[in-house]
């Protein structure tokens, strides 16, 4: 995905992000904040439940 702070635009490839997180990838603090704002961790909890 990408994040454009000037346009305040974010595009995330959610299946790919979830795949890598499930494989143990650790996002940087900045990426974590972007994912949290996009409520990706709520999405992850739903898919793991």
C-alpha positions in Angstrom: 0.0 0.0 0.0 0.9 3.6 0.2 0.4 6.7 2.4 0.4 10.2 1.0 0.6 12.6 4.0 0.1 15.7 1.8 -3.2 14.4 0.4 -4.0 12.5 3.6 -4.6 9.5 1.4 -3.9 5.9 2.4 -4.3 2.7 0.3 -3.7 -0.6 2.1 -3.4 -4.1 0.7 -5.1 -5.7 3.7 -4.8 -9.4 2.7 -1.0 -8.9 2.2 -0.6 -7.0 5.4 -2.5 -9.7 7.4 -0.4 -12.4 5.7 2.9 -10.8 6.8 1.6 -10.0 10.3 0.5 -13.6 10.7 4.0 -14.7 9.6 5.5 -12.6 12.4 6.3 -9.3 10.7 6.7 -6.4 13.1 5.6 -3.1 11.7 7.6 0.1 12.5 5.9 2.6 14.9 4.9 4.8 12.0 3.4 1.8 10.1 1.7 0.6 13.2 0.1 4.0 13.7 -1.2 4.0 10.1 -2.6 0.5 10.5 -4.2 1.4 13.8 -5.9 4.5 12.3 -7.2 2.3 9.5 -8.6 0.0 12.1 -6.7 -2.9 10.6 -6.1 -4.5 14.0 -9.9 -4.8 14.5 -10.0 -6.5 11.1 -7.3 -8.8 12.2 -9.1 -9.7 15.4 -12.2 -10.6 13.3 -10.3 -12.8 10.9 -8.5 -14.7 13.7 -11.7 -15.2 15.8 
